[in-house]
Amino acid sequence: MSCALLLGQEKGMASYYSNRLHGRRMSDGTKYHKDSLTCAHKRYPLGSYVKVTHAKSGKSVVVKVTDRCRGSRIIDLSYAAAKQLGLIASGVAMVLVERYHPPKGIPYKDDDEIEIPELDLEITDGDSLYRPVWNKK
């Protein structure tokens, strides 16, 4: 069985972080939380997003690169990301990793028009007979 990989896609083994790392600092300075969708990757810039797809099940998740990984695996996922992909039972799995560009623009825009009240500000000519107290001579 052959798999044609697109440019920018890489295929390899993925694992997930141990629960002992919960609360420790990542390479980008943030604290690791096991329920966040983050990962460690060797080459992608910190702060970029990658889409990770489980090769067998086809499930995918978008994660933010917050750390660097070592060893033979191409990516280390947070516990929450691994759970979404179904890696918890096996511990490691073959995945496809590709760069993800989040959509730009307004994430939510209501189609209903909002009724804005119209204010009527009456502008009058100044009364020539009126003089402030401080201006009376």
Secondary structure, 3 states (H helix, E strand, C coil): CCCCCCCCCEEEEEEECCHHHCCCECCCCCECCCCCCEEEECCCCCCCEEEEEECCCCCEEEEEEEECCCCCCCEEECHHHHHHHCCCCCCCEEEEEEEECCCCCCCCCCCCCCCCCCCCCCCCCCCCCCCCHHHCC
